[in-house]
Amino acid sequence: MEEENKISEAEVEKIEKIETERNKKMDVYIEFALIFILGILIGIAVKTEANKKITIGFDDYQMKLSKQDFNINNLQFEVAKKNVEEAKMAEDEAQKQNNEAPVDGSGN
């Protein structure tokens, strides 16, 4: 009788062990599914907020025109003009230094 009890207890322990392993696997799958669903929901929320605040591309023609703080064409023109003036000043300085350099006939 005792041997039968030992055998049945061993079988019950094996069954419980198998069930706990299955439950752990199911818990892992459920956690992955929940994380996946949470990721999708967060992605949808971020996308809708971005659509409200960021407008680039396809719908640009529908945007309300607002006052622009910068005129790129004028900025480019001013930078080019400044570069030309600096180049002329550097050239004038170089010519001035060449004119001031002593010229002696010895070739030194």
Legacy VTK file of the C-alpha trace (Angstrom):
# vtk DataFile Version 3.0
C-alpha trace
ASCII
DATASET POLYDATA
POINTS 108 float
0.000 0.000 0.000
2.777 2.372 0.887
4.504 1.657 -2.405
1.358 2.537 -4.299
1.077 5.804 -2.347
4.702 6.642 -3.147
4.131 5.921 -6.832
0.950 7.971 -6.960
2.651 10.847 -5.099
5.527 10.765 -7.596
3.061 10.834 -10.486
1.192 13.750 -8.899
4.461 15.641 -8.444
5.396 15.029 -12.092
1.989 16.227 -13.243
2.212 19.338 -11.053
5.706 20.042 -12.337
4.538 19.728 -15.953
1.562 21.993 -15.235
3.740 24.656 -13.617
6.083 24.591 -16.641
3.107 24.991 -18.964
1.758 27.834 -16.827
5.145 29.578 -16.928
5.260 29.257 -20.718
1.713 30.575 -21.023
2.580 33.488 -18.724
5.556 34.370 -20.924
3.408 34.283 -24.071
0.742 36.389 -22.422
3.347 38.937 -21.315
4.736 39.150 -24.860
1.240 39.644 -26.251
0.483 42.388 -23.733
3.759 44.170 -24.445
3.046 43.944 -28.181
-0.456 45.375 -27.733
0.891 48.131 -25.477
3.511 49.015 -28.104
0.847 49.286 -30.781
-1.302 51.540 -28.590
1.636 53.793 -27.721
2.574 53.985 -31.410
-0.945 55.008 -32.374
-1.016 57.668 -29.648
2.349 59.104 -30.716
1.312 59.116 -34.367
-1.924 60.980 -33.706
-0.153 63.595 -31.575
2.539 64.014 -34.230
-0.092 64.457 -36.942
-1.673 67.241 -34.915
1.571 69.135 -34.376
3.907 68.273 -37.267
2.973 69.094 -40.836
5.588 68.323 -43.433
5.053 67.167 -46.957
1.772 66.270 -48.551
-0.503 68.805 -46.819
1.893 71.769 -46.984
-0.312 73.658 -49.450
-3.138 73.605 -46.899
-1.117 75.271 -44.151
-2.000 78.766 -43.066
0.688 81.153 -44.118
2.227 82.854 -41.137
4.737 85.621 -40.832
8.203 84.333 -41.549
10.945 85.616 -39.319
13.652 84.871 -41.843
13.856 85.563 -45.554
16.340 83.039 -46.878
16.952 84.900 -50.120
17.951 88.073 -48.290
20.148 86.118 -45.881
21.977 84.425 -48.759
22.450 87.757 -50.522
23.814 89.411 -47.363
26.237 86.555 -46.695
27.503 86.616 -50.286
27.899 90.414 -50.154
29.806 90.173 -46.860
32.119 87.502 -48.323
32.861 89.670 -51.366
33.641 92.668 -49.159
35.951 90.585 -46.947
37.737 89.214 -50.022
38.245 92.768 -51.368
39.567 93.943 -48.002
41.993 91.019 -47.822
43.144 91.731 -51.386
43.646 95.436 -50.567
45.674 94.491 -47.485
47.846 92.159 -49.560
48.458 94.886 -52.155
49.229 97.415 -49.424
51.788 95.061 -47.879
53.362 94.404 -51.293
53.632 98.152 -51.969
55.173 98.812 -48.572
57.766 96.074 -48.910
61.215 97.530 -49.611
62.471 96.946 -53.076
66.209 96.690 -53.390
68.081 95.865 -56.543
70.155 93.172 -54.927
67.490 90.514 -55.318
67.385 89.696 -51.590
LINES 1 109
108 0 1 2 3 4 5 6 7 8 9 10 11 12 13 14 15 16 17 18 19 20 21 22 23 24 25 26 27 28 29 30 31 32 33 34 35 36 37 38 39 40 41 42 43 44 45 46 47 48 49 50 51 52 53 54 55 56 57 58 59 60 61 62 63 64 65 66 67 68 69 70 71 72 73 74 75 76 77 78 79 80 81 82 83 84 85 86 87 88 89 90 91 92 93 94 95 96 97 98 99 100 101 102 103 104 105 106 107
